[in-house]
Amino acid sequence: MDFTRIAKHLWVGAPERNRRFPAATLERITQAISAAEAKHHGEIRFAVEASLRLGPLLAGVTARQRAVQAFANLGVWDTEANSGVLIYLLLADRDVEIVADRGVHAKVGPPGWEAICKAMETEFRAGRFEAGVLAGIAAVSRHLESHFPRIGPDSNELPDAPVLL
């Protein structure tokens, strides 16, 4: 059992998440997703979770496992072109996970997603949460523009607003 991780999760809560992601930041993230999606046929979601509840934490649930669960719960997998991408941040762990639908994941692959996650985590360690998320959205969007270029009208299958878990 990792007592340091447990302590972080017990310490970090919604107030910390709200301090790092105030309403104005959430609005800029929404605008960045909307602008990015105007350039391709992909769907980007951003979700931030302050910490895990005690049960999942004691069970050893990882950020990756929570990201996959959020991907399913938010319906990011349910896009016509299989081009949904979730950027998930577990704030207590400062861990970013990207989960992509099979259509886009097959084209980008784990090394592409991991590079984006690492760049975002570097920004977060420096306290630049908004900049990290905006850079991550831009990087994901570049992949989507390359593999799912905009052809025809925008269908915007998923909401653009960040999700606070």
CORPEDA-V406246 format. One record per backbone hydrogen bond with DSSP energy under -0.5 kcal/mol. CO is the residue of the C=O (numbers start at 0). NH is the residue of the N-H. If there is no record, write none. Layout:
# CORPEDA-V406246
co=CO nh=NH
co=CO nh=NH
This chain:
# CORPEDA-V406246
co=0 nh=2
co=1 nh=5
co=2 nh=6
co=3 nh=7
co=4 nh=8
co=5 nh=9
co=6 nh=10
co=7 nh=11
co=12 nh=16
co=13 nh=17
co=14 nh=18
co=15 nh=19
co=16 nh=20
co=21 nh=25
co=22 nh=26
co=23 nh=27
co=24 nh=28
co=25 nh=29
co=26 nh=30
co=27 nh=31
co=28 nh=32
co=29 nh=33
co=30 nh=34
co=31 nh=35
co=32 nh=36
co=33 nh=37
co=35 nh=38
co=36 nh=39
co=38 nh=149
co=42 nh=84
co=44 nh=86
co=45 nh=162
co=46 nh=88
co=47 nh=164
co=48 nh=90
co=49 nh=91
co=52 nh=56
co=53 nh=57
co=54 nh=58
co=55 nh=60
co=56 nh=59
co=61 nh=65
co=62 nh=66
co=63 nh=67
co=64 nh=68
co=65 nh=69
co=66 nh=70
co=67 nh=71
co=68 nh=72
co=69 nh=73
co=70 nh=75
co=70 nh=76
co=71 nh=74
co=74 nh=77
co=76 nh=78
co=78 nh=81
co=81 nh=102
co=81 nh=103
co=82 nh=42
co=83 nh=100
co=84 nh=44
co=84 nh=86
co=85 nh=87
co=85 nh=98
co=86 nh=46
co=87 nh=96
co=88 nh=48
co=88 nh=90
co=89 nh=92
co=89 nh=93
co=89 nh=94
co=90 nh=93
co=93 nh=95
co=94 nh=89
co=96 nh=87
co=96 nh=98
co=98 nh=85
co=100 nh=103
co=100 nh=104
co=101 nh=105
co=103 nh=106
co=103 nh=107
co=104 nh=108
co=107 nh=111
co=108 nh=111
co=108 nh=112
co=109 nh=113
co=110 nh=114
co=111 nh=115
co=112 nh=116
co=113 nh=117
co=114 nh=118
co=115 nh=119
co=116 nh=120
co=117 nh=121
co=118 nh=122
co=119 nh=123
co=120 nh=124
co=121 nh=125
co=122 nh=127
co=123 nh=126
co=126 nh=128
co=127 nh=131
co=128 nh=132
co=129 nh=133
co=130 nh=134
co=131 nh=135
co=132 nh=136
co=133 nh=137
co=134 nh=138
co=135 nh=139
co=136 nh=140
co=137 nh=141
co=138 nh=142
co=139 nh=143
co=140 nh=144
co=141 nh=145
co=142 nh=146
co=143 nh=147
co=147 nh=40
co=161 nh=163
co=162 nh=47
co=162 nh=164
